[in-house]
Amino acid sequence: MDAFEELVAEILRADGWWVHHGYRILLSTEEKRALDNPSMPRPEIDLVAYKAGTGELLALECKSYFDSGGVHARDLLGGKNAQRYKMFVDARLREVVLNRLIAQLVASGSVIGAPVVKLGLVYGHATEGNAAIIQKHFAENGWLLFGPDWLRGHLQTMALQSYDNQIASVVAKLLLPRSTRAMEAAA
């Protein structure tokens, strides 16, 4: 399991989400043929998150890219590394996989009803220019986008909460000095 995915999962859990890592989608032979890829391996969603109280269901791709150029908008728009973002660039694949995700979760009893799944990307780094293009593209498509500010905000919230023996919580408390936490808690 990827450390970045685990960090995101801990943040989501702290917010009341049920989280599953590396959720594999079981496509039928007919579905694979419809996607023009009969030997396609099972697609995998980095994180599937479900909030039972609201019925919200998220399918999240996680990309940290901390020590690189970051997430590139061109790849999300079908550029040379578009295979990294298949669910975002291939509408047919996205529809089949997300429909199958709902069917699998309902059949297993993991979710109830017929939830609407929201596709999203959690990223750790993108240049300012790329981040602006990505935000616009995701807004136009109705997708969720969680970047570094979202991560930092949730970690700061975790630092202010009572002790929780989770790595993200412990690291947040280490990085946000006690005096800062005390001032923010008093405000």
C-alpha positions as CSV (number, residue, x, y, z in Angstrom):
1,M,0.0,0.0,0.0
2,D,1.1,3.5,-0.9
3,A,2.0,5.8,2.1
4,F,0.2,8.7,0.5
5,E,-2.9,6.6,0.0
6,E,-2.7,5.6,3.7
7,L,-2.4,9.2,4.8
8,V,-5.5,10.2,2.7
9,A,-7.4,7.1,4.1
10,E,-6.6,8.2,7.7
11,I,-7.8,11.7,7.0
12,L,-11.0,10.4,5.5
13,R,-11.6,7.9,8.4
14,A,-11.1,10.8,10.9
15,D,-13.9,12.5,9.0
16,G,-16.3,9.5,9.4
17,W,-15.7,7.7,6.1
18,W,-15.3,3.9,5.7
19,V,-12.3,3.4,3.4
20,H,-11.2,0.5,1.3
21,H,-7.7,0.5,-0.3
22,G,-7.0,-0.9,-3.8
23,Y,-10.6,-1.9,-4.6
24,R,-10.6,-4.2,-7.6
25,I,-13.4,-4.1,-10.1
26,L,-14.6,-7.4,-11.5
27,L,-15.6,-6.7,-15.1
28,S,-17.6,-9.3,-17.1
29,T,-16.3,-10.6,-20.5
30,E,-19.0,-8.5,-22.2
31,E,-17.9,-5.4,-20.4
32,K,-14.3,-5.9,-21.4
33,R,-15.4,-6.5,-25.0
34,A,-17.5,-3.3,-24.9
35,L,-14.3,-1.5,-23.9
36,D,-12.4,-3.0,-26.8
37,N,-10.1,-4.8,-24.4
38,P,-11.1,-8.4,-23.9
39,S,-7.9,-9.3,-21.9
40,M,-8.1,-6.3,-19.7
41,P,-6.8,-6.8,-16.1
42,R,-9.1,-5.9,-13.3
43,P,-9.2,-2.1,-12.8
44,E,-8.3,-0.9,-9.4
45,I,-9.5,2.2,-7.6
46,D,-6.9,3.6,-5.1
47,L,-9.5,4.4,-2.4
48,V,-13.2,3.8,-2.2
49,A,-14.8,5.8,0.6
50,Y,-18.3,5.5,1.9
51,K,-20.1,7.6,4.5
52,A,-23.0,5.6,5.8
53,G,-24.7,8.5,7.4
54,T,-25.1,10.4,4.2
55,G,-24.8,7.6,1.6
56,E,-21.9,9.4,-0.1
57,L,-19.6,7.2,-2.1
58,L,-16.2,8.3,-3.4
59,A,-13.9,6.7,-6.0
60,L,-10.5,8.4,-5.5
61,E,-7.3,8.3,-7.4
62,C,-4.3,9.3,-5.3
63,K,-1.1,10.9,-6.7
64,S,1.5,12.4,-4.4
65,Y,4.2,13.5,-6.9
66,F,6.0,15.4,-4.1
67,D,9.6,15.1,-5.5
68,S,8.6,15.6,-9.2
69,G,7.0,18.1,-11.4
70,G,3.7,17.2,-9.9
71,V,0.4,16.3,-11.5
72,H,0.4,17.6,-15.1
73,A,-2.9,18.9,-16.6
74,R,-1.9,17.8,-20.0
75,D,-2.0,14.1,-18.9
76,L,-5.5,14.6,-17.5
77,L,-6.5,16.0,-20.8
78,G,-5.2,13.0,-22.7
79,G,-1.5,13.8,-23.0
80,K,1.4,11.4,-23.2
81,N,1.0,10.0,-19.7
82,A,-2.8,9.8,-19.8
83,Q,-2.7,6.1,-18.9
84,R,-2.0,7.3,-15.3
85,Y,-5.4,8.8,-15.3
86,K,-7.5,6.3,-17.3
87,M,-10.7,6.9,-15.3
88,F,-10.5,10.7,-16.0
89,V,-9.6,10.5,-19.7
90,D,-11.7,7.5,-20.9
91,A,-15.5,8.2,-20.5
92,R,-16.5,4.6,-21.5
93,L,-14.1,3.0,-19.0
94,R,-15.2,5.5,-16.3
95,E,-18.9,4.7,-16.8
96,V,-18.4,0.9,-16.8
97,V,-16.1,0.9,-13.8
98,L,-18.2,3.2,-11.7
99,N,-21.4,1.3,-12.4
100,R,-19.7,-2.0,-11.6
101,L,-18.3,-0.5,-8.4
102,I,-21.8,0.4,-7.2
103,A,-23.1,-3.1,-8.2
104,Q,-20.3,-4.9,-6.3
105,L,-20.7,-2.8,-3.2
106,V,-24.5,-3.2,-3.1
107,A,-24.2,-7.0,-3.8
108,S,-21.7,-7.4,-1.0
109,G,-23.8,-5.4,1.5
110,S,-21.1,-2.8,1.9
111,V,-23.5,0.0,0.9
112,I,-27.3,0.3,0.9
113,G,-29.6,1.7,-1.7
114,A,-28.2,3.0,-5.0
115,P,-25.6,5.5,-4.1
116,V,-24.2,8.0,-6.7
117,V,-20.5,7.6,-6.9
118,K,-18.3,10.7,-7.2
119,L,-15.0,10.4,-8.9
120,G,-12.1,12.4,-7.4
121,L,-8.4,13.0,-7.4
122,V,-6.3,13.6,-4.3
123,Y,-2.9,15.1,-5.1
124,G,0.1,16.3,-3.1
125,H,1.8,18.5,-5.7
126,A,1.1,20.4,-8.9
127,T,2.6,23.6,-10.2
128,E,0.4,26.7,-9.8
129,G,-0.4,26.7,-13.5
130,N,-1.3,23.0,-13.7
131,A,-3.4,23.3,-10.5
132,A,-5.5,26.1,-12.0
133,I,-6.1,24.1,-15.3
134,I,-6.9,20.9,-13.3
135,Q,-9.3,22.8,-11.0
136,K,-11.2,24.2,-14.0
137,H,-11.3,20.8,-15.8
138,F,-12.5,19.0,-12.7
139,A,-15.2,21.6,-12.1
140,E,-16.4,21.3,-15.7
141,N,-16.7,17.5,-15.3
142,G,-18.3,17.5,-11.8
143,W,-15.3,15.6,-10.3
144,L,-13.9,16.2,-6.9
145,L,-10.4,17.6,-6.4
146,F,-8.4,17.5,-3.2
147,G,-5.0,19.2,-3.2
148,P,-2.3,20.2,-0.7
149,D,-4.5,22.8,1.0
150,W,-7.1,20.2,1.7
151,L,-4.5,17.9,3.1
152,R,-2.9,20.5,5.3
153,G,-6.3,21.7,6.6
154,H,-7.3,18.3,7.6
155,L,-3.9,17.6,9.2
156,Q,-4.2,20.8,11.2
157,T,-7.6,19.8,12.4
158,M,-6.2,16.4,13.4
159,A,-3.5,18.1,15.3
160,L,-6.1,20.1,17.4
161,Q,-8.1,17.0,18.3
162,S,-7.4,14.7,21.2
163,Y,-4.7,12.1,20.8
164,D,-5.4,9.4,18.3
165,N,-2.9,6.6,17.8
166,Q,-2.9,7.0,14.0
167,I,0.2,8.0,12.0
168,A,-1.4,11.0,10.4
169,S,-2.6,12.3,13.8
170,V,0.8,11.8,15.5
171,V,2.7,13.5,12.6
172,A,0.2,16.4,12.6
173,K,0.8,16.9,16.3
174,L,4.6,16.8,15.8
175,L,4.5,19.4,13.0
176,L,2.1,21.8,14.6
177,P,3.8,23.0,17.8
178,R,1.9,22.6,21.1
179,S,1.8,26.4,21.6
180,T,0.2,26.9,18.2
181,R,-2.3,24.1,18.8
182,A,-3.3,25.7,22.2
183,M,-3.8,29.1,20.6
184,E,-5.9,27.7,17.7
185,A,-8.0,25.6,20.1
186,A,-8.7,28.7,22.3
187,A,-9.8,30.7,19.2
